Amino acid sequence: MDSAALFISLIFIIIAVLFSMRENWGLERDILYSTGRAFVQLIAAGYLLQYVFDSRNQAVIILILVAMTIIAGYNAGKRGKHLPPYQALCYGHYRDKQCRDPGSALDSWRD
């Protein structure tokens, strides 16, 4: 990311802080903390991915990718715990027959 893009994204963060101050939302500290945390996480992820893609050891690459997949699945599962089982799969797609009747997804496999 070049300096101009970083500066532009910081402008949006400043605008969010100013709106929070103007409307007395009290979110300024949370916004700044989240911005710093996201910056650190993205830098760490960038270095990790650089290491993964530069690595010539296939075992290391597979191990890191499996770990990332498990962690992502765990985090996604935590976010969907409050949803009923099929609603988690069909969120936003209730018009689909498969989401209204989850068993219909298996109809084509039964033939």
C-alpha positions in Angstrom: 0.0 0.0 0.0 1.4 3.3 -0.9 1.4 6.4 1.3 -1.5 8.1 -0.5 -3.8 5.1 0.0 -2.9 4.9 3.7 -3.5 8.6 4.1 -6.9 8.4 2.4 -8.0 5.5 4.7 -6.8 7.5 7.7 -9.0 10.4 6.6 -12.1 8.1 6.8 -11.1 7.1 10.3 -10.7 10.7 11.3 -14.2 11.5 9.8 -15.7 8.6 11.9 -14.0 10.0 15.1 -15.3 13.5 14.3 -18.9 12.2 13.8 -18.7 10.3 17.0 -17.5 13.4 18.9 -20.2 15.6 17.2 -23.0 13.2 18.0 -21.8 12.3 21.5 -21.6 8.6 20.7 -18.5 8.1 22.8 -16.9 5.8 20.3 -13.7 7.7 19.7 -11.5 5.5 21.9 -13.0 2.3 20.4 -12.5 3.5 16.9 -8.8 4.4 17.5 -8.2 1.2 19.4 -9.8 -0.9 16.7 -7.8 1.0 14.0 -4.5 0.3 15.8 -5.4 -3.4 16.4 -6.4 -3.9 12.8 -3.1 -2.3 11.6 -1.1 -4.6 13.8 -3.1 -7.6 12.7 -2.7 -6.8 9.0 1.0 -6.2 9.4 1.4 -9.6 11.2 -0.7 -11.4 8.6 1.3 -9.8 5.8 4.6 -11.1 7.3 3.1 -14.5 7.9 1.8 -14.8 4.4 5.1 -13.5 3.0 6.9 -16.3 5.0 4.4 -18.9 3.8 4.7 -18.0 0.1 8.5 -17.6 0.3 8.9 -21.0 2.1 10.1 -23.9 0.0 9.1 -26.5 2.7 5.7 -28.0 1.7 5.1 -29.4 5.2 5.4 -25.9 6.7 3.1 -24.4 4.0 0.4 -27.1 4.6 0.7 -26.9 8.4 0.2 -23.1 8.3 -2.7 -23.2 5.8 -4.4 -26.0 7.9 -4.0 -23.9 11.1 -5.4 -20.8 9.3 -8.4 -22.8 8.0 -9.2 -24.3 11.5 -8.9 -20.8 13.1 -11.1 -19.2 10.5 -13.7 -22.0 10.8 -13.7 -21.7 14.6 -14.2 -17.9 14.4 -17.0 -18.3 11.8 -18.7 -20.9 13.9 -18.7 -18.6 16.9 -20.5 -15.9 14.9 -23.3 -18.3 13.8 -24.1 -19.9 17.2 -27.2 -17.7 17.7 -28.7 -18.8 14.3 -30.8 -21.9 13.8 -28.8 -24.6 12.0 -30.3 -24.1 8.5 -30.6 -20.3 8.8 -26.9 -20.2 9.3 -26.4 -21.9 5.9 -29.2 -20.0 4.1 -28.9 -16.5 5.6 -30.3 -14.1 3.1 -31.5 -16.8 0.7 -34.9 -17.7 2.0 -36.4 -17.5 -1.5 -34.4 -20.6 -2.5 -36.3 -23.9 -2.3 -33.3 -25.5 -0.6 -33.4 -23.0 2.2 -37.1 -23.3 2.8 -36.9 -27.1 2.7 -33.3 -28.2 3.6 -34.1 -31.8 2.6 -34.7 -30.7 -1.0 -31.0 -30.1 -1.4 -30.5 -33.9 -1.2 -33.2 -34.7 -3.7 -30.9 -34.5 -6.7 -28.5 -36.9 -5.0 -31.2 -39.5 -4.2 -31.8 -40.3 -7.9 
